[in-house]
């Protein structure tokens, strides 16, 4: 069987788990472009992605997926369209523990919907602030007329991250069938 090459991008807020998600899924050692975080006011993590993270996963049907992670800081937003070029979809990860989570969700939807119509949203770090659940995101998305799949995910759990990838692939396959 011939391997098919596809590209999925992980975008979203700084510290939301994009690098962790790629590491969780990748069948190869992940190529990272980490640097010391100089924006401690925004997030307390030690290092942050300043270029591209890259990993690969081969699915059961031998489909090969390239996993690309974007930097989460808006000062690197010039890289987002470059990284998204040719992607079959984007998994946006939003850090629920961030007080500005809905504003960040709006920012990333606004940015990434121009690069791909195939978007899935993963809300991370729900364990750190359990006072509100996915309901606030669903209500916010309904208010703003967004209809993207939305899931609670732990970027360190393979099944959670794989669900995001499978939703993106299923959307592409469904569109292909509709065109027949």
N, C-alpha and C positions, 0 to 999 in steps of 0.2 A: 504494500500500500504506500502511496506517495504521501509524504508528510506535507500538511498544509501549514503555512506560517501565518499567524495572526498576531495582532498587537493590541494589548489592552493597557490603558493608562490609569495609574492611581494618582489622583489629584486631591487637593483639599488642604485643610488648615495645618499649620505647623504643629507637630506633636500629636497628630491624629492617628498615626500608625501606618503611614504609607510604606515606609521602609520595612517595618515589622511585617506587614502583610506580604510584601514581596519575598522577604526571607522565609516566611512561613510556607509559602507555596513553591518556591523555586527548587527545581531539580538540579540546578547548578549553583556553584558559589556565586553569590550576588556581587555585582560590580557596584560599588558605592562611591559617591562623591560627597563625603561628609567633611565638614569643617567645624571648628569650634563655634558654638552659638554665641554671637555677639549681641543678640536681642533678648537678653535675660528678662527684660520687662514683659515681653510677650509670652515667653515660655521658659521654664527653668531647666529644660533638658540641656545636657552638656554639649552635644553636637547636633548638627542639622544638615540636611541635604542642600547643597548649593548648585548642583548640576542635575545629573540623571542617575537614578538607581536602575539597575537592569538585572532581571532574572528570567528564567524560562521554566515552563511546565509543559509536560507532554501528557495529554489526556488519554483516557482508555482507548479511544479510537485512533490513536497516534497523531492527533492534531497537536501541533506545536504552537504554544502561545508565548509570545514575548511579553514580559511584564515590565512596564516602564513607570518609574516613580518621578513625580515632579517635585521641585522645591515648593514649600508651602508659603514662603514669604513673598509678599507682593512685589518686592524689589527685584525678584527673579521672574516676574510674570512674562517677560519677553521670551522666555524659553518655552512657555506652555504651548503655543501654537506649533512650535518646531517639534516638540515631543509628541503632540497629538496627531500630527500629520500621518495619515494612513491607518489610524487606530480604528478598530471595529467598535470600540466603546470606551467609556470612562467610568471608573468607580470613584466617586467622590467620598472621601472620609472626613467626617466632622467630629471634632473633639467636644463631647457633651460637657466636659468639666469646664470648658471655657465660658465665661459669663456672656460673651458676645457671640455665642454659637449660632443664633439665627441670622445675625448680620453676616457672619462668615459664610453660612450656607447660601445666603443671597449673593454674596460676592462671588463664590465659586460657581454657582449655577449660572450667573450672568456671564462669567468668563468662559466656562467650558461648554455651554450650550451652543456657542458659536463654532466650536471645533467638532462637536459630535451631537447628534440627536439621540444617541443611545447612551443614556446615563442611568446609573444606579447609585443610590446613596446609602452609605453605611455610617451609622452613628456609633462612635467608639467612646470608651471611658465611662460607660454608664454605671460601672461599679463605684466610681469615685463620687458621684452625686446622684443618688437614687431618688431624690425628692420629686423629680419629674421624669416622665417616661416618653416613649415615642409619640404619645398623643400630641404633645406640643408641636412636634415637627409635622405630623399629619394635618393638624388644624392650620398651621402656618402655610403649608403647601396648598391646601384647599383654598385658603384666603387669597393666595397669589396665583391660583390656577395652574399649579405645577402638578404633573401626574407621573412622577418618577417612582420606580420601586424603591422602598425604604426598609432598611433592616437594622436591627441592633447587632453589632458585630464586635468581637474581640479579635483584633488583628493578629494575635498570637495563636489563634485557634484555626487550624487548617480548614475545617468544615465551614466555619463562618466566612472566611475569605473566598473559599471555593464557591460558595453560594453566590457571591457577587459576580464572579467570573461566569458561572453557569447562566445567570440571569442575562448577562450581556450577550453571551453566545446564543441563547434561546431566542432573544429578540432579533438577532441577525438572521437566524434560521427561519423564524416565523415570517419576517419580511421577504425572504427569498422565496418561500412557498407561496406567499400571497401574489408574487409577481408571475408565477407560472400560469 
